[in-house]
């Protein structure tokens, strides 16, 4: 009798495109083309907007088991909603066929784009506020449900509990960021920056995220007020 109880979990399958190399298990074979297609489809759009390109093919890992994803990310006790992250020179995401709590197939597929955007933005400046980094990735990838974002913003406006930029700059603490509805609010901050100022200013801000006056001609408080006006006008 063969004992398979200690069989090692491996990403034993591999597929390659022009810009990406993806590793996965047999369980995810049917979704790989979809993930690679959306990455290649978004590659030029993202790299052109932020004027950065990959110097070599980027590795993607898809983990069919959520617990294995969390272990690979180095956070084995991370929350059940975590869909992906960045390792050393690679992207790791959950399986679109086995989406984490609160997500679905499309959301997980777009998580690959979300993490790719982090890679590109970090090439410009890896030391930016969490809300700016997550806001850019969320806004460009559109990996979160629009109704979820809208409901959060409306509730925040009605209860007068909109966070400040500093409230959303939680550093490495992604769990507190999530609990403060950071993904939803950060999405709308970047949405407002793009619509009010354009991508050239957004890129300048990524390079110098503390230089509000030189980039926008506004103080941090004035920019927050401008964002508040934007979400009242757009979401209420």
JOHUMO-V321930 format. One record per residue. N is the residue number from 1. RES is the residue in three letters. BURIAL is + if it has 9 or more other C-alpha atoms within 8 Angstrom, else -. Layout:
<<N:RES:BURIAL> <N:RES:BURIAL>>
//
This chain:
<<1:UNK:-> <2:UNK:-> <3:UNK:-> <4:UNK:-> <5:UNK:-> <6:UNK:-> <7:UNK:-> <8:UNK:-> <9:UNK:-> <10:UNK:-> <11:UNK:+> <12:UNK:-> <13:UNK:-> <14:UNK:+> <15:UNK:-> <16:UNK:-> <17:UNK:-> <18:UNK:-> <19:UNK:+> <20:UNK:+> <21:UNK:+> <22:UNK:+> <23:UNK:+> <24:UNK:+> <25:UNK:+> <26:UNK:-> <27:UNK:-> <28:UNK:+> <29:UNK:-> <30:UNK:-> <31:UNK:+> <32:UNK:+> <33:UNK:-> <34:UNK:-> <35:UNK:+> <36:UNK:+> <37:UNK:-> <38:UNK:+> <39:UNK:+> <40:UNK:+> <41:UNK:-> <42:UNK:+> <43:UNK:-> <44:UNK:-> <45:UNK:-> <46:UNK:+> <47:UNK:+> <48:UNK:-> <49:UNK:-> <50:UNK:+> <51:UNK:-> <52:UNK:+> <53:UNK:-> <54:UNK:-> <55:UNK:-> <56:UNK:-> <57:UNK:+> <58:UNK:+> <59:UNK:+> <60:UNK:+> <61:UNK:+> <62:UNK:+> <63:UNK:+> <64:UNK:+> <65:UNK:+> <66:UNK:+> <67:UNK:-> <68:UNK:+> <69:UNK:+> <70:UNK:+> <71:UNK:+> <72:UNK:+> <73:UNK:+> <74:UNK:-> <75:UNK:-> <76:UNK:+> <77:UNK:-> <78:UNK:-> <79:UNK:-> <80:UNK:-> <81:UNK:-> <82:UNK:-> <83:UNK:+> <84:UNK:+> <85:UNK:+> <86:UNK:+> <87:UNK:+> <88:UNK:-> <89:UNK:-> <90:UNK:+> <91:UNK:+> <92:UNK:+> <93:UNK:+> <94:UNK:+> <95:UNK:+> <96:UNK:+> <97:UNK:-> <98:UNK:+> <99:UNK:+> <100:UNK:+> <101:UNK:-> <102:UNK:-> <103:UNK:+> <104:UNK:+> <105:UNK:+> <106:UNK:-> <107:UNK:+> <108:UNK:+> <109:UNK:+> <110:UNK:+> <111:UNK:+> <112:UNK:+> <113:UNK:+> <114:UNK:+> <115:UNK:+> <116:UNK:+> <117:UNK:+> <118:UNK:+> <119:UNK:+> <120:UNK:+> <121:UNK:+> <122:UNK:+> <123:UNK:-> <124:UNK:+> <125:UNK:+> <126:UNK:-> <127:UNK:-> <128:UNK:+> <129:UNK:+> <130:UNK:+> <131:UNK:+> <132:UNK:+> <133:UNK:+> <134:UNK:+> <135:UNK:+> <136:UNK:+> <137:UNK:+> <138:UNK:+> <139:UNK:+> <140:UNK:+> <141:UNK:+> <142:UNK:-> <143:UNK:+> <144:UNK:-> <145:UNK:-> <146:UNK:-> <147:UNK:-> <148:UNK:+> <149:UNK:+> <150:UNK:+> <151:UNK:-> <152:UNK:+> <153:UNK:+> <154:UNK:+> <155:UNK:-> <156:UNK:+> <157:UNK:+> <158:UNK:-> <159:UNK:-> <160:UNK:-> <161:UNK:-> <162:UNK:-> <163:UNK:-> <164:UNK:-> <165:UNK:-> <166:UNK:-> <167:UNK:-> <168:UNK:+> <169:UNK:+> <170:UNK:+> <171:UNK:-> <172:UNK:-> <173:UNK:-> <174:UNK:-> <175:UNK:-> <176:UNK:-> <177:UNK:+> <178:UNK:+> <179:UNK:-> <180:UNK:-> <181:UNK:+> <182:UNK:+> <183:UNK:+> <184:UNK:+> <185:UNK:+> <186:UNK:+> <187:UNK:+> <188:UNK:+> <189:UNK:+> <190:UNK:+> <191:UNK:+> <192:UNK:+> <193:UNK:+> <194:UNK:+> <195:UNK:-> <196:UNK:-> <197:UNK:+> <198:UNK:+> <199:UNK:+> <200:UNK:-> <201:UNK:+> <202:UNK:+> <203:UNK:+> <204:UNK:+> <205:UNK:+> <206:UNK:+> <207:UNK:-> <208:UNK:-> <209:UNK:+> <210:UNK:-> <211:UNK:-> <212:UNK:+> <213:UNK:+> <214:UNK:-> <215:UNK:+> <216:UNK:+> <217:UNK:-> <218:UNK:+> <219:UNK:-> <220:UNK:-> <221:UNK:-> <222:UNK:-> <223:UNK:+> <224:UNK:+> <225:UNK:-> <226:UNK:-> <227:UNK:+> <228:UNK:-> <229:UNK:-> <230:UNK:+> <231:UNK:+> <232:UNK:+> <233:UNK:-> <234:UNK:-> <235:UNK:-> <236:UNK:->>
//
